[in-house]
């Protein structure tokens, strides 16, 4: 039975951000910043307690300054803040979305359902880092106590925003485990997905890591690495500030070729990385593959105190197993040497399974303005979660190595 008809707001209403109405709880003032530049960088970064490069004021500023988000991009900044006596206690990196590109939590089926129900799915509110499917804080706060104090005010404000329109829904993408439980208690629907991570079990070196595999796969990995060595390719890790603008253009062009082969354009431009290299050079890395002194492949990585993140890669040559070496095995070598605990190689990936990356749960959280729609999607999510959970179970049974997450399935 179709849902009852509800008047639709004009599309131009997105020009207006959700406006704070003094919505306060416990003397907290909730407001919306239409640009990250409206928030003091030091104040924001104090909330980024894990020092994630993606949640840094520098990263989000660079996105806005390069106009990779903003007017015409489908990502309109509307960062939420909660203050007490002017002191920034909590914040959420948030965007008003007019499409679902660059989110990596695929909701096209929901958009189609809204169309059939004669509803507008867009605009919607998304709490996420644009173009970055990496788990991290989504409820930024100076401390757990500050978050406990600020969250009711933030959620009360957004409940009012959803009720008033024009936003169909609110989505929190790739939150941390503690945030998942917290938001679920406040009525958000959970959506389960799968991702693949490598975990450092205090390995001494790559050979020590290989001991977790069965003999056949251990031999296969050694053969893949040998093929690349015998091709004459060598590798060099560079900090972001060791590349000049011209070198960044070359690296970006190589990585962009991977997008272009799929008929897509890269989300980020070369200037984004040049600017970011000046701001957080210690957290941005490039692994270049050299053949006769020339760069023939490159992979871009980020890191924090705990994790290495593989983000983009490309190659100008067709060398067997070069992708596995440049993006996975080199990253594992680096993580072991640097004492990093986790290596997140990026999205996709059953091919990662045979190379030491284990399937783990990945989550997003969702609220909808209309209760009838929310109930329908909740039922759909129950069925989807059963399928995804079974996929994770079967995939774990097929791993050719000891499960590094055996004692902690919700490691992140």
N, C-alpha and C positions, 0 to 999 in steps of 0.2 A: 504494500500500500504506500503510495507516494506521500512524502511529508507535506504538510500544509504550506501554502504559498505565503511568503513573507516579503514585504516590500524591500527592494534592493537599493542601497545607497549609490549615488553616482560615482563613477570611477575616479573623478577628480578629487574625491575626498581624501585620497592618499597624500595629497599635498599637505595635509594637516597631521602632525604627530599626535599621539595620545597626550592630552594635556594634564599635567598634575593639577589637582584641585585642592592642594594643601593636605592631600590624603595622608594623615599622620596617625601613627599608633605609637603609644609610649614616647611621645615627643619626637618622633622621627618624621622627617619630611621626605617624601618620595618625589622625585622629579625626573624629567627626561632630557638628555643631552643630544641634540641633533648632530653632534660631531664629537669625536673623541678629544679634539683639541679644546673643547669647552671644559674638559676635566683636567686638572693639574696632573702632570705625568708622574710626579713622585707620589701623590695621593693615590693614584690608580695602582701603581706598581707595588705599593705597600699591601694592597689587597691580593696581589698575585703571589701568594705565599710559597708556591712551588717553583717560582721563577720560570714559568713556562715561557719559551720564546714566542709562542703563538698568542698568548694572552697579554704580552707586554704592551705598554703604551706605544712603544716604537713600532711594533708590528702592525697594530691597528691603525696608528697614525699614517704609516706608509701606505696602507691600503687606501685610505681616504685621500691622501695627498696625490697619489698617482691616479686617482679617480677610477680605481678598480672597483670600488663600492661608491654608492651615491646615485645621483640622478641618472636614469637610463640603464643602470646596471642590474636592476632587480633587487639590490641590497641597499636599503635606505637606513643609515645609522639612526638609532633611537635608543641609546644606551641608558639603562635605568640606574639611578643612584638613590641611596638612602643616607641621609645626613642627620646628625644631632648637633645642634648649635654650630652648624657650618662644617663640622668634621665629617669627612666621608667615611662611613662605617661599612657600607656594603654596596655592591654594584653588580650589574649583569650586562655582558656584551650582547646587545640585542639589535635586531634589524627588522624593519618592515619589509616583507618580501612580496614581490609581484610575480615571481616564478619559483621554481624549485631547483634551479641550476646551482651547482657548486655546494650542495648540502651533503650529499652522499648518504642521506637517509631517504630512500625513494618513496615518494608518496603520490605518484601519478594516479594510482588507482583511487585514492581519496579525492583527488581533483575531479576525476571522471564521475565518481559517485555524487559529488556536490553538483556537478552539471546536470546529472539525471534527476537530482532532487530539486532542481531549479534554485540552487543557491550559488553564491560566489565563494569559491575557496580562497581566492586572492582578493585583497591582501591578507596576509597572516603575519604573526609575530614569531620570530625565530631567535632563540638564545643560542649562539654558536659563534665559532670563528669562521669567517668566510673561506671557502675552498680548502678547508683543513679538517679532514676526518680523523682527528686525534683526540682521545679522551683527555679531559682536563677540568679544572674548576669552571663551573658556570655560575655559581653563586659565590662571587668574590667577597671576601670579608677579612677584616683585620684579625679576627679570632672567631672561634666557634661561638663564644658568647655573643659577639656582635652579630653573627649570622642568625642566631636564635632570636635575638631582639628584632632584627630588621626583616626577616623573612615574612612574618605575618603582615607587616605593612606593605611590603612589595606585592605579595599575592593578593591582598585585599584590593590594592590599586588596580592590578591587572584583571581581577574578576570584574571590577567595575568597567574597565576598558572593553573587555569582551562583551559585556552586556550592552554597552552603549553602541558598539560597532565603530568602524566598519569591519573590524578584524574577525575572521571566522574562527580563529584558533590560535593557540600558543604552543610552541614546540621547543623543547630543550634537548639539544643534540650532543651526544657523546659526553654525558656528565660522568663524574666519579661515582663510585659505589655508594658512598655515604649520601650523596645528593640524590641518588635514585630512590633510596629508602625514604628520605625526607620528603621529596616531592610526591612520591606515591601516597604517603600519609595525608597529603594535602589534596588528594583527588586526581592527580595526574595519572593517565594511562601509561603503562610500560609497553615498549616495543622491543622485542629481542632480535638481535642479529648476531652474526659471527664475524670474527676477525682473527688474524694469525699473528702471534707474537713469539719472539725468541726471549728466553730467560737465561741469564747468566747464573749457573750453579757453581760459582767460584772456580771457573775453568782457568787453568794455568796458561793454556794456549789453544790453538785450533785443534791440534792433535788430541788434546785432552777432551775437548768438546766432542770430537768424533767418537769417543768411547761410549757415548749414550746410544749410538746407532747399532742396528744389527750389522753383521759382517758384510752383507750384500750392498746395503746402502752406503756404508762407510767406503767401500771400494768405488761405488759410483761417484761419490762426491770428490774423492781424490782424483778420479779420472777426469771429471769436469774441470777441476782446477788445473790439472796438468795440460789439458788442451789449450787453455788460454796462455799458460806460460810458454808452451811450445810455439805459439803463434808469434811470439816476440813482443807481446803487449806487457808493459809495466804500469804500475799505478803510483800515484802521488796524491796525498791528502793535503789540502790547502785550507787555511783559515780564510774567511770571507775577505778580510782586508789585505790578503796577499794577492788578490786579483784586482787589476785596474778595470776601468769602465770597458775598455776594448775586450779584455779577457772575459768579463761577465757577458758581454754581447755574444761572444763566441760560444760560451757554455750555454747560455740561454737558447741560442739558435739550435744547438745540438739537442737539448732537451725538448724544445718546441717541436722538433721533427716527430717525436713520439705521438704528440697530439694530432699533428697534421696528417699522419698516416691513417688516423682514425676519422678523418674528416672533421676534426675539432680544432678550436683555437685555444692556446694556453690561457689559463685564467690570469696569470701574473706575467708582467713584462720585465724586460731586462733592467729597466730603471728602478723597479721595485727592489731588486736584489742589490743593485749598486747603493741605493739609499740605505737599505737595511744593513749592508756591510759596514757602513759608517756608524750605525747606532748600536748594533749588537754583534760585533765581529766574532766574539768568542763563542757564540751559539749557532753560527751559520758556517757550514763546511761544504767543500766540494771535493769529490774524489774523481780525479781525471785519469783516463786511460791513455797511455802514450804508446805510439808505434813509430819508431824511427824519429823520435823527438817531437812528433806532431800529436795534438790532442785528437783522438778518434772516438772517444766516448766520455761521458761525464755523468755523475750522479750528485744531486744536491741533497744535503742532509742538514737537520737541525739537531741540537742536543740541549738537555738541561742537566741538572746534577744527577739525575737518575736514569734517564732514557736517551737513546739515540733514535732519531726519526728519519726514515728514508722518504723523500718527497717526490723528486722528479729525476728522470733519467732519459738519455738518448744516445744514439750512436750513428756514426757516419760509415761504418764498415759492418760487414756481415761475418762475424767470427763466432763459431759455435761456442756456446756457454758464456759468452762475454757478459750477457745480462746477469746471469746468476753470480758471476764473480764480482762484477762491479757493484751490484746493488745489494747482494746478500752476504757472500763470503767475506768480502772486504769489510762490510759493516760489522759482521761478527768479530773479525780480527780486531777492528777498532774498539768495539765495545769491551772486549776482553782486556785489551791493553789499557784502556782508560778506566777500567773498573766499573763500567756502567751496568746496571741491573737488568734493563729491558732494551730490546731493539724492536721497534715498530717499523716494519718495512713499507707500510702503506696499504692501500686498499687492494682488494681482489686476492684470490690466491690459493687454490688447491695445489698449484705447483710448488708453493712454499712448504707444503707439508713434508715433502721428501728431503727438505734442506734444513730441518730443525726448527721450523716455526709451528707452534701448536695452536689449535683452534681454541678461542676463549669467547666468552659472552661479551656482546656489545649492546648498549642500550640507548634508547631515546625515550623522552617523556612528552606527553601530549594532553592538552585540554581543548575542549571545543565549546563554542558559545552556546550552542543549542543542545539541551540535554538529550533529546531524541536522537540526534546525530551522534552524540557521544556514546550512547548505549549501542547503536548499530556498529560503530567502529570498535568498541570494546569487545563485542562478540567476534568481529572479524580478527582482531588481534589475538584473541584466545586461540583461534584455529591456526593462525599463522605461527604463533609461538610454539605450538606443539610440533609443527613441521620443522622449524628451525632447531628446536631442542633435539629432535631426533637426528637431524643432520649433524649437529655437533657431536652427539653420542657416537654415531657411526664413524665419523671422521676421526675421532679420538681412537677408536678401535683399530683404525688402519695405519696409525702412526708407526713408522719403522724405527722408533727411538723411545726411550724412557720419557714418560710424560713429565715435563718440568713444572707443570701446574697441578700435579696430582693432589697436593695438599691444600690448594687454594684456587678453586675454579673462578672466583671473582677477584682475581689478584689486583685489578685496578679499581 
